[in-house]
Amino acid sequence: MKTSISYFETKTEFRLFVTKSFSSLVKLKKEEKQIDFNQLVLRILPEIRKYVNQRLNTAIKKGHFSKKKYKADDIIDQLFITIYDTIDEVENEGDFYLWLYKKTNDLLEDVIVEEEFNELFFKNIDDYSKPDWDEMQEEFSIDGEGDLLLLEEIDDVTYSDNEYSLDHVFVEDDEKDLVDKLDTQLGEDKVNAHIELVLHNMPAAMRIVFYLFTNQKLKIEEIAEIQKKSIPEIEKLLSDAKKAIQRSLFNRYSVSD
């Protein structure tokens, strides 16, 4: 069952809609109006679908299973059933949004065994030359089955359209000039491609925290609840992710080039 595209301009607007939909979903279930229930769920899942895409995309590129074995639709279809069967667990509308992510996480963990991260990559991150980075970028464009990923072959079922920027990595006021120079030198596409490459080689926990914080705009406390970790653990994972990306950018690109 495919979800419709999101017409919400901001994550805040979308989250508010999801929260306010809770009481309607509970009412529709009590009235056994499953078709209407499903139609409303269709409107609240697009952003969570992006999270599913991101997790599946990484697993496929790591070669854990073929791109034909699992698709986002498989997880989303199961999520529909899970929401209908267990929405009574949610005590109030304020808990509903995070509850959706927890249920999604549970479904993903049933099909994805998180990989050991590339320790050698992180150990040598300061030693890679620009040609080394370029070679890794080229290899990154190959999927888990050894096929070159062509733009026309990448659909929203398997691959997510992440939009990472330097603002996700450099947050201090005194770094603004550096961000502007890198943005001018590299452009949005190169920045996004490089961040995706580094994230791909990160530990799964670090990568997931960075994605939920940047793309899904979740708070540290909320990510801790979803990932079942302490707040300090999440803060360190996010900080380490940003530092790794910063170092990689400095080592691959020279602002003065």
C-alpha positions as CSV (number, residue, x, y, z in Angstrom):
1,M,0.0,0.0,0.0
2,K,1.7,3.2,-1.2
3,T,1.5,6.3,0.9
4,S,0.6,9.6,-0.7
5,I,3.1,12.4,-1.0
6,S,3.3,14.9,1.8
7,Y,1.7,18.4,1.3
8,F,3.0,19.7,4.6
9,E,5.5,22.5,4.3
10,T,7.3,21.9,7.6
11,K,8.0,19.0,9.9
12,T,6.3,20.9,12.7
13,E,3.1,21.3,10.6
14,F,3.2,17.6,9.7
15,R,3.8,16.5,13.3
16,L,0.9,18.6,14.5
17,F,-1.4,16.9,11.9
18,V,-0.2,13.5,13.0
19,T,-0.9,14.3,16.6
20,K,-4.3,15.7,16.0
21,S,-5.2,12.6,13.9
22,F,-4.9,10.3,16.9
23,S,-8.4,10.9,18.3
24,S,-10.0,10.4,14.9
25,L,-8.1,7.2,14.4
26,V,-9.2,5.9,17.8
27,K,-12.8,6.8,17.0
28,L,-12.7,5.2,13.5
29,K,-11.4,2.0,15.0
30,K,-14.1,1.8,17.6
31,E,-16.7,2.3,14.8
32,E,-14.9,-0.4,12.8
33,K,-14.5,1.9,9.8
34,Q,-11.2,0.4,8.7
35,I,-11.3,1.9,5.2
36,D,-11.6,5.4,6.6
37,F,-9.0,4.5,9.2
38,N,-6.5,3.5,6.4
39,Q,-7.2,6.6,4.4
40,L,-6.2,8.8,7.3
41,V,-3.1,6.7,8.0
42,L,-2.1,7.2,4.4
43,R,-1.9,10.9,5.0
44,I,0.4,10.6,8.1
45,L,3.0,8.1,6.9
46,P,5.1,9.9,4.1
47,E,7.7,11.2,6.5
48,I,8.1,7.9,8.3
49,R,8.3,6.2,4.9
50,K,11.5,8.3,4.3
51,Y,13.0,6.8,7.4
52,V,12.1,3.3,6.2
53,N,13.7,4.1,2.8
54,Q,16.9,5.3,4.4
55,R,17.3,2.2,6.5
56,L,16.6,-0.2,3.7
57,N,18.8,1.7,1.2
58,T,21.8,1.3,3.5
59,A,21.1,-2.4,4.1
60,I,20.9,-3.0,0.3
61,K,24.0,-1.0,-0.4
62,K,25.8,-3.0,2.3
63,G,24.8,-6.2,0.5
64,H,22.7,-7.6,3.4
65,F,19.9,-8.4,1.0
66,S,19.0,-7.7,-2.6
67,K,16.9,-4.7,-3.6
68,K,14.2,-7.1,-4.7
69,K,13.8,-8.8,-1.3
70,Y,12.4,-6.0,0.7
71,K,10.8,-2.7,-0.3
72,A,9.4,0.1,1.7
73,D,5.9,-1.0,0.8
74,D,6.5,-4.3,2.7
75,I,7.2,-2.4,5.9
76,I,4.5,0.2,5.4
77,D,1.9,-2.5,4.7
78,Q,2.8,-4.2,8.0
79,L,2.8,-0.9,9.8
80,F,-0.8,-0.3,8.7
81,I,-1.8,-3.6,10.4
82,T,0.3,-2.8,13.5
83,I,-1.2,0.7,13.9
84,Y,-4.8,-0.7,13.6
85,D,-4.2,-3.6,15.9
86,T,-2.2,-1.8,18.7
87,I,-3.2,1.9,18.6
88,D,-5.0,1.3,21.9
89,E,-1.6,1.1,23.5
90,V,-1.2,4.9,23.1
91,E,-2.4,6.7,26.1
92,N,-2.7,10.2,24.6
93,E,-2.2,12.1,21.4
94,G,1.1,13.6,22.5
95,D,2.7,10.1,22.5
96,F,1.4,9.1,19.1
97,Y,4.1,10.5,16.8
98,L,7.0,8.8,18.7
99,W,5.0,5.6,19.1
100,L,4.8,5.4,15.3
101,Y,8.6,5.6,15.0
102,K,9.0,3.0,17.7
103,K,6.7,0.6,15.9
104,T,8.5,1.3,12.6
105,N,11.9,0.6,14.3
106,D,10.6,-2.7,15.6
107,L,9.5,-3.8,12.1
108,L,12.8,-2.7,10.6
109,E,14.8,-4.6,13.2
110,D,12.9,-7.8,12.3
111,V,14.4,-7.6,8.8
112,I,17.7,-5.8,9.1
113,V,20.6,-7.2,11.1
114,E,22.7,-4.1,11.6
115,E,26.2,-4.4,10.2
116,E,29.5,-4.0,11.8
117,F,30.7,-0.6,10.8
118,N,33.9,0.0,8.8
119,E,36.4,0.6,11.6
120,L,39.2,0.9,9.1
121,F,37.4,3.8,7.4
122,F,37.2,5.8,10.6
123,K,40.8,4.9,11.6
124,N,42.2,6.3,8.4
125,I,39.8,9.1,7.8
126,D,42.5,11.7,8.1
127,D,44.8,9.9,5.7
128,Y,42.7,9.6,2.6
129,S,43.7,11.7,-0.3
130,K,41.3,13.4,-2.7
131,P,41.7,10.6,-5.3
132,D,40.9,8.1,-2.5
133,W,37.7,10.0,-1.7
134,D,36.8,10.2,-5.3
135,E,37.3,6.4,-5.7
136,M,35.1,5.7,-2.6
137,Q,32.4,8.1,-4.0
138,E,32.4,6.1,-7.3
139,E,32.2,2.8,-5.4
140,F,29.3,4.2,-3.4
141,S,27.3,4.6,-6.5
142,I,27.3,0.8,-6.9
143,D,24.5,-1.0,-5.2
144,G,24.8,-4.2,-3.2
145,E,24.4,-6.4,-6.3
146,G,27.3,-4.7,-8.1
147,D,25.2,-2.6,-10.5
148,L,25.7,1.0,-11.2
149,L,22.9,3.1,-9.7
150,L,21.4,5.1,-12.6
151,L,19.2,8.1,-11.7
152,E,16.2,6.8,-13.6
153,E,16.4,3.5,-11.7
154,I,16.2,5.1,-8.3
155,D,12.6,5.4,-7.2
156,D,11.0,6.3,-3.9
157,V,10.3,2.7,-3.0
158,T,13.8,1.7,-2.3
159,Y,15.9,4.8,-2.2
160,S,15.3,7.9,-0.1
161,D,15.9,11.5,-1.2
162,N,17.9,12.8,1.7
163,E,18.9,16.5,1.6
164,Y,21.9,16.9,3.9
165,S,23.6,20.3,4.1
166,L,26.6,21.9,5.8
167,D,24.2,23.5,8.3
168,H,23.6,20.0,9.6
169,V,27.3,19.6,10.4
170,F,28.6,23.1,11.3
171,V,26.5,24.7,13.9
172,E,28.7,27.3,15.6
173,D,28.4,31.0,14.7
174,D,32.2,31.3,14.0
175,E,31.9,28.5,11.3
176,K,29.5,30.5,9.1
177,D,32.2,31.9,6.8
178,L,33.6,28.4,6.4
179,V,30.2,27.0,5.5
180,D,29.6,29.8,3.0
181,K,33.0,29.1,1.3
182,L,32.4,25.3,1.1
183,D,28.8,25.9,-0.2
184,T,30.1,28.2,-2.9
185,Q,33.0,25.8,-3.8
186,L,31.1,22.5,-3.8
187,G,27.4,23.2,-4.3
188,E,24.5,21.3,-2.8
189,D,24.9,18.1,-4.8
190,K,28.5,17.5,-3.9
191,V,27.9,18.3,-0.2
192,N,24.9,15.9,0.0
193,A,26.8,13.2,-1.9
194,H,29.8,13.4,0.4
195,I,27.8,13.4,3.6
196,E,25.8,10.4,2.3
197,L,29.2,8.6,1.7
198,V,30.5,9.2,5.2
199,L,27.2,8.3,6.8
200,H,27.2,5.0,4.8
201,N,30.4,4.0,6.6
202,M,29.3,5.1,10.1
203,P,28.2,2.8,12.9
204,A,24.5,2.1,12.4
205,A,23.5,3.8,15.7
206,M,25.4,6.9,14.8
207,R,24.0,7.1,11.3
208,I,20.4,6.6,12.5
209,V,20.7,9.3,15.2
210,F,22.1,11.8,12.7
211,Y,19.3,11.0,10.2
212,L,16.5,11.3,12.8
213,F,18.0,14.6,14.1
214,T,18.6,16.2,10.7
215,N,16.0,14.8,8.4
216,Q,13.2,14.1,10.7
217,K,13.8,17.0,13.1
218,L,13.4,14.9,16.2
219,K,14.7,16.1,19.5
220,I,17.6,14.4,21.4
221,E,15.2,13.3,24.1
222,E,12.8,11.8,21.5
223,I,15.6,9.9,19.7
224,A,16.8,8.5,23.0
225,E,13.3,7.2,23.6
226,I,13.0,5.7,20.1
227,Q,16.4,4.1,20.1
228,K,16.1,3.0,23.8
229,K,19.4,4.8,24.8
230,S,20.2,7.5,27.3
231,I,20.3,11.1,26.4
232,P,24.1,11.4,26.9
233,E,24.6,8.4,24.6
234,I,22.5,10.1,21.8
235,E,24.3,13.4,22.3
236,K,27.7,11.7,21.9
237,L,26.6,9.7,18.8
238,L,25.3,12.9,17.2
239,S,28.5,14.9,18.1
240,D,30.7,12.1,16.8
241,A,28.8,11.9,13.6
242,K,29.2,15.7,13.0
243,K,32.9,15.6,13.9
244,A,33.6,12.7,11.5
245,I,31.8,14.6,8.6
246,Q,33.7,17.8,9.4
247,R,37.1,16.0,9.4
248,S,36.3,14.3,6.1
249,L,35.3,17.5,4.5
250,F,38.5,19.2,5.6
251,N,40.6,16.3,4.4
252,R,38.9,15.9,1.0
253,Y,38.4,19.6,0.1
254,S,40.5,22.7,0.5
255,V,38.4,25.8,0.8
256,S,41.1,27.8,-1.0
257,D,41.0,25.5,-4.1
